[in-house]
C-alpha cells in the first residue's frame, strides 16, 4: 500500500511542478528550468544563426552541443551513464528522461 501512495505522491508532485513552466515570450516554447529557457533565448532569438553541419548526413544543427550529441548517435557513442543502473546514453537529456521514467525504481524503499 505504501508503494501506491508514494507513486500517487510522485504523480501529484510532477503535476504541480510542471505548473511552474518557464515559457519563451517570443515563440511560446516551454522549459522546465529557467537556465534552459535562457539558453534557448540566446541560441534561438539573439545569436546570429551559425550553422553546424553534420559531416555524416549533412543535417544542419543549431549549436556545437547538439551537433556533438547528433554525432554521438551516428557513432553510437554513449558517454552519459546513469549512476544507478549503469545504462549509457548519447545525450544527457536522454539520461534524464530515463531517470524520470524509472524514478519509482530509484526511490529509497
N, CA, C and O of each residue as an XYZ file, in Angstrom:
436
protein
N       0.823     -1.198      0.000
C       0.000      0.000      0.000
C       0.868      1.264      0.000
O       0.506      2.278     -0.598
N       2.020      1.187      0.680
C       2.920      2.342      0.744
C       3.461      2.690     -0.633
O       3.640      3.866     -0.949
N       3.725      1.669     -1.464
C       4.243      1.914     -2.815
C       3.228      2.668     -3.653
O       3.592      3.557     -4.422
N       1.953      2.319     -3.509
C       0.898      3.002     -4.278
C       0.790      4.451     -3.849
O       0.701      5.342     -4.694
N       0.796      4.702     -2.533
C       0.671      6.083     -2.063
C       1.880      6.918     -2.461
O       1.731      8.101     -2.769
N       3.087      6.325     -2.462
C       4.267      7.092     -2.871
C       4.242      7.346     -4.383
O       4.720      8.381     -4.847
N       3.691      6.412     -5.141
C       3.556      6.616     -6.591
C       2.565      7.734     -6.877
O       2.814      8.573     -7.743
N       1.447      7.758     -6.164
C       0.455      8.835     -6.326
C       1.064     10.167     -5.921
O       0.832     11.184     -6.574
N       1.842     10.165     -4.846
C       2.520     11.399     -4.417
C       3.488     11.880     -5.487
O       3.598     13.081     -5.731
N       4.194     10.943     -6.130
C       5.116     11.305     -7.209
C       4.364     11.940     -8.377
O       4.789     12.965     -8.909
N       3.251     11.331     -8.775
C       2.448     11.891     -9.872
C       1.920     13.270     -9.515
O       1.928     14.169    -10.356
N       1.463     13.452     -8.284
C       0.976     14.760     -7.828
C       2.103     15.781     -7.872
O       1.910     16.905     -8.335
N       3.280     15.391     -7.391
C       4.436     16.291     -7.399
C       4.793     16.702     -8.825
O       5.021     17.882     -9.093
N       4.842     15.724     -9.750
C       5.165     16.039    -11.142
C       4.157     17.003    -11.745
O       4.534     17.922    -12.473
N       2.873     16.800    -11.448
C       1.828     17.667    -11.986
C       1.991     19.082    -11.454
O       1.922     20.046    -12.217
N       2.207     19.212    -10.148
C       2.360     20.540     -9.545
C       3.631     21.233    -10.016
O       3.621     22.435    -10.281
N       4.731     20.479    -10.124
C       5.990     21.101    -10.524
C       5.960     21.514    -11.985
O       6.690     22.422    -12.381
N       5.127     20.863    -12.800
C       5.013     21.252    -14.202
C       4.218     22.539    -14.371
O       4.218     23.124    -15.454
N       3.540     22.989    -13.318
C       2.796     24.241    -13.399
C       3.735     25.440    -13.433
O       3.358     26.509    -13.914
N       4.947     25.272    -12.932
C       5.911     26.362    -12.898
C       6.826     26.285    -14.120
O       8.051     26.289    -14.003
N       6.207     26.215    -15.274
C       6.956     26.102    -16.528
C       7.470     27.474    -16.926
O       6.783     28.481    -16.754
N       8.674     27.503    -17.454
C       9.258     28.737    -17.962
C       8.966     28.821    -19.448
O       9.386     27.954    -20.215
N       8.255     29.850    -19.857
C       7.776     29.975    -21.231
C       8.502     31.105    -21.954
O       8.674     32.202    -21.421
N       8.924     30.808    -23.179
C       9.570     31.814    -24.008
C       8.507     32.786    -24.516
O       7.495     32.367    -25.078
N       8.735     34.065    -24.322
C       7.770     35.074    -24.758
C       7.773     35.277    -26.269
O       6.819     35.819    -26.826
N       8.831     34.848    -26.924
C       8.934     35.030    -28.374
C       8.229     33.922    -29.145
O       7.483     34.199    -30.084
N       8.461     32.662    -28.755
C       7.920     31.551    -29.545
C       7.015     30.614    -28.743
O       6.516     29.629    -29.286
N       6.802     30.905    -27.479
C       5.924     30.131    -26.588
C       6.426     28.728    -26.253
O       5.680     27.926    -25.692
N       7.659     28.427    -26.586
C       8.230     27.137    -26.220
C       8.389     27.105    -24.694
O       8.717     28.120    -24.080
N       8.156     25.936    -24.089
C       8.185     25.819    -22.634
C       9.392     25.009    -22.167
O       9.831     24.067    -22.828
N       9.914     25.409    -21.002
C      11.078     24.758    -20.429
C      10.860     24.541    -18.943
O      10.233     25.361    -18.272
N      11.374     23.446    -18.440
C      11.239     23.147    -17.011
C      12.137     24.060    -16.188
O      11.751     24.518    -15.113
N      13.330     24.320    -16.695
C      14.304     25.103    -15.935
C      14.512     26.480    -16.553
O      14.502     26.635    -17.774
N      14.699     27.466    -15.699
C      14.939     28.828    -16.155
C      16.239     28.906    -16.964
O      16.326     29.659    -17.934
N      17.242     28.128    -16.563
C      18.518     28.128    -17.280
C      18.343     27.601    -18.711
O      18.999     28.084    -19.634
N      17.465     26.617    -18.893
C      17.192     26.086    -20.238
C      16.499     27.135    -21.092
O      16.784     27.260    -22.283
N      15.589     27.888    -20.484
C      14.910     28.970    -21.197
C      15.918     30.034    -21.625
O      15.873     30.505    -22.761
N      16.824     30.416    -20.728
C      17.836     31.430    -21.069
C      18.718     30.962    -22.219
O      19.002     31.726    -23.142
N      19.149     29.706    -22.163
C      19.977     29.151    -23.237
C      19.210     29.149    -24.566
O      19.768     29.474    -25.614
N      17.942     28.785    -24.510
C      17.099     28.792    -25.709
C      16.993     30.200    -26.301
O      17.152     30.381    -27.508
N      16.728     31.180    -25.462
C      16.565     32.564    -25.935
C      17.850     33.055    -26.598
O      17.810     33.662    -27.668
N      18.977     32.791    -25.965
C      20.263     33.221    -26.521
C      20.525     32.531    -27.856
O      20.881     33.182    -28.838
N      20.346     31.209    -27.889
C      20.667     30.447    -29.100
C      19.647     30.618    -30.219
O      20.007     30.567    -31.395
N      18.397     30.817    -29.873
C      17.355     30.839    -30.897
C      16.933     32.229    -31.341
O      16.493     32.410    -32.477
N      17.061     33.211    -30.459
C      16.492     34.518    -30.782
C      17.492     35.666    -30.825
O      17.174     36.723    -31.370
N      18.703     35.494    -30.266
C      19.641     36.612    -30.242
C      20.915     36.383    -31.038
O      21.451     37.315    -31.638
N      21.390     35.180    -31.045
C      22.640     34.889    -31.740
C      22.350     34.717    -33.226
O      21.393     34.045    -33.611
N      23.197     35.338    -34.058
C      23.047     35.084    -35.492
C      23.249     33.600    -35.707
O      24.157     32.984    -35.147
N      22.404     33.055    -36.512
C      22.427     31.613    -36.726
C      23.744     31.176    -37.359
O      24.045     31.511    -38.505
N      24.514     30.424    -36.590
C      25.719     29.812    -37.114
C      25.363     28.366    -37.410
O      24.836     27.662    -36.549
N      25.642     27.935    -38.593
C      25.262     26.588    -38.987
C      26.317     25.582    -38.549
O      27.515     25.780    -38.751
N      25.848     24.521    -37.957
C      26.703     23.406    -37.566
C      26.210     22.218    -38.379
O      25.128     21.688    -38.123
N      26.997     21.807    -39.348
C      26.566     20.791    -40.304
C      27.229     19.458    -39.995
O      28.444     19.378    -39.810
N      26.411     18.414    -39.942
C      26.910     17.063    -39.720
C      27.628     16.598    -40.976
O      27.077     16.662    -42.075
N      28.867     16.128    -40.807
C      29.647     15.652    -41.953
C      29.192     14.276    -42.432
O      29.559     13.842    -43.524
N      28.398     13.596    -41.620
C      27.921     12.265    -41.988
C      26.660     12.351    -42.856
O      26.583     11.723    -43.913
N      25.668     13.136    -42.399
C      24.377     13.173    -43.112
C      23.982     14.561    -43.608
O      22.929     14.719    -44.228
N      24.818     15.570    -43.341
C      24.605     16.949    -43.766
C      23.421     17.641    -43.098
O      22.934     18.655    -43.596
N      22.957     17.098    -41.974
C      21.898     17.756    -41.213
C      22.461     19.028    -40.586
O      23.593     19.040    -40.103
N      21.668     20.096    -40.595
C      22.074     21.372    -40.007
C      21.537     21.423    -38.578
O      20.347     21.224    -38.333
N      22.454     21.697    -37.638
C      22.080     21.765    -36.227
C      22.364     23.158    -35.689
O      23.163     23.904    -36.254
N      21.703     23.499    -34.597
C      21.750     24.879    -34.112
C      22.952     25.210    -33.242
O      23.271     26.388    -33.075
N      23.632     24.211    -32.681
C      24.763     24.515    -31.798
C      25.799     23.396    -31.858
O      25.536     22.295    -32.343
N      26.991     23.723    -31.344
C      28.042     22.709    -31.269
C      27.603     21.553    -30.381
O      27.903     20.390    -30.651
N      26.887     21.899    -29.317
C      26.434     20.881    -28.372
C      25.474     19.894    -29.049
O      25.633     18.682    -28.902
N      24.493     20.394    -29.780
C      23.542     19.488    -30.436
C      24.233     18.695    -31.549
O      23.868     17.548    -31.808
N      25.221     19.296    -32.204
C      25.994     18.573    -33.218
C      26.754     17.419    -32.551
O      26.813     16.315    -33.094
N      27.328     17.678    -31.381
C      28.055     16.626    -30.667
C      27.136     15.453    -30.323
O      27.504     14.298    -30.533
N      25.958     15.740    -29.803
C      25.015     14.673    -29.456
C      24.544     13.939    -30.711
O      24.370     12.721    -30.702
N      24.343     14.692    -31.779
C      23.926     14.099    -33.058
C      25.010     13.140    -33.573
O      24.705     12.035    -34.023
N      26.256     13.565    -33.504
C      27.362     12.700    -33.936
C      27.497     11.475    -33.021
O      27.850     10.390    -33.483
N      27.218     11.651    -31.739
C      27.215     10.507    -30.824
C      26.241      9.441    -31.319
O      26.527      8.246    -31.241
N      25.092      9.876    -31.825
C      24.086      8.926    -32.325
C      24.624      8.190    -33.558
O      24.440      6.980    -33.683
N      25.281      8.908    -34.461
C      25.854      8.268    -35.652
C      26.872      7.195    -35.276
O      26.909      6.120    -35.876
N      27.689      7.498    -34.285
C      28.791      6.617    -33.915
C      28.452      5.714    -32.722
O      29.304      4.984    -32.215
N      27.194      5.782    -32.292
C      26.726      5.001    -31.143
C      27.637      5.223    -29.926
O      27.928      4.295    -29.172
N      28.072      6.460    -29.758
C      28.945      6.826    -28.644
C      28.061      7.247    -27.465
O      27.403      8.287    -27.505
N      28.058      6.438    -26.440
C      27.196      6.677    -25.284
C      28.058      7.092    -24.097
O      28.565      6.252    -23.354
N      28.215      8.407    -23.935
C      29.130      8.909    -22.920
C      28.453      9.375    -21.632
O      29.128      9.836    -20.713
N      27.125      9.258    -21.556
C      26.400      9.724    -20.375
C      25.785      8.516    -19.669
O      24.880      7.873    -20.200
N      26.285      8.212    -18.461
C      25.887      6.993    -17.766
C      24.977      7.274    -16.573
O      25.218      8.200    -15.797
N      23.930      6.462    -16.440
C      23.054      6.508    -15.271
C      23.843      5.981    -14.076
O      24.378      4.874    -14.122
N      23.915      6.766    -13.017
C      24.659      6.376    -11.827
C      23.993      5.281    -11.017
O      24.615      4.712    -10.120
N      22.737      4.976    -11.317
C      22.018      3.954    -10.555
C      22.101      2.588    -11.220
O      22.449      1.601    -10.572
N      21.781      2.525    -12.516
C      21.695      1.216    -13.174
C      22.827      0.952    -14.164
O      23.006     -0.182    -14.608
N      23.602      2.000    -14.518
C      24.739      1.811    -15.408
C      24.437      1.902    -16.892
O      25.353      1.786    -17.706
N      23.170      2.108    -17.273
C      22.865      2.281    -18.695
C      23.551      3.542    -19.204
O      23.737      4.499    -18.453
N      23.922      3.543    -20.471
C      24.594      4.710    -21.045
C      23.747      5.296    -22.167
O      22.942      4.601    -22.788
N      23.944      6.594    -22.416
C      23.115      7.344    -23.351
C      23.975      8.284    -24.191
O      25.080      8.653    -23.795
N      23.448      8.668    -25.368
C      24.195      9.541    -26.277
C      24.126     11.010    -25.880
O      24.950     11.809    -26.325
N      23.148     11.376    -25.046
C      22.980     12.773    -24.654
C      22.439     12.839    -23.224
O      21.742     11.923    -22.787
N      22.750     13.908    -22.496
C      22.303     13.994    -21.107
C      20.789     14.051    -20.966
O      20.248     13.564    -19.973
N      20.087     14.641    -21.945
C      18.631     14.703    -21.836
C      18.021     13.308    -21.949
O      16.956     13.057    -21.384
N      18.676     12.399    -22.666
C      18.176     11.028    -22.749
C      18.378     10.305    -21.418
O      17.539      9.503    -21.006
N      19.491     10.592    -20.751
C      19.723     10.020    -19.421
C      18.693     10.566    -18.444
O      18.150      9.819    -17.630
N      18.426     11.843    -18.518
C      17.446     12.472    -17.637
C      16.051     11.890    -17.865
O      15.318     11.639    -16.908
N      15.685     11.679    -19.123
C      14.383     11.093    -19.454
C      14.290      9.678    -18.873
O      13.250      9.284    -18.346
N      15.373      8.929    -18.973
C      15.431      7.579    -18.412
C      15.201      7.625    -16.903
O      14.414      6.850    -16.360
N      15.893      8.539    -16.239
C      15.759      8.645    -14.783
C      14.336      9.006    -14.383
O      13.824      8.499    -13.385
N      13.690      9.885    -15.158
C      12.312     10.272    -14.855
C      11.356      9.100    -15.059
O      10.457      8.875    -14.249
N      11.555      8.357    -16.149
C      10.688      7.203    -16.420
C      10.844      6.128    -15.361
O       9.869      5.477    -14.987
N      12.052      5.938    -14.880
C      12.356      4.867    -13.933
C      12.450      5.371    -12.497
O      12.971      4.660    -11.637
N      11.963      6.574    -12.215
C      12.165      7.180    -10.907
C      11.605      6.343     -9.774
O      12.152      6.363     -8.671
N      10.527      5.605    -10.014
C       9.972      4.798     -8.944
C      10.911      3.640     -8.572
O      10.813      3.106     -7.468
N      11.811      3.250     -9.469
C      12.803      2.225     -9.154
C      13.949      2.796     -8.325
O      14.595      2.068     -7.571
N      14.199      4.083     -8.460
C      15.348      4.702     -7.821
C      15.052      5.256     -6.432
O      15.961      5.735     -5.755
N      13.805      5.197     -6.002
C      13.450      5.727     -4.687
C      13.907      4.780     -3.601
O      13.962      3.566     -3.798
N      14.235      5.345     -2.450
C      14.585      4.520     -1.285
C      13.310      3.879     -0.758
O      12.295      4.554     -0.586
N      13.361      2.591     -0.503
C      12.178      1.885     -0.007
C      12.273      1.669      1.474
O      11.367      1.089      2.073
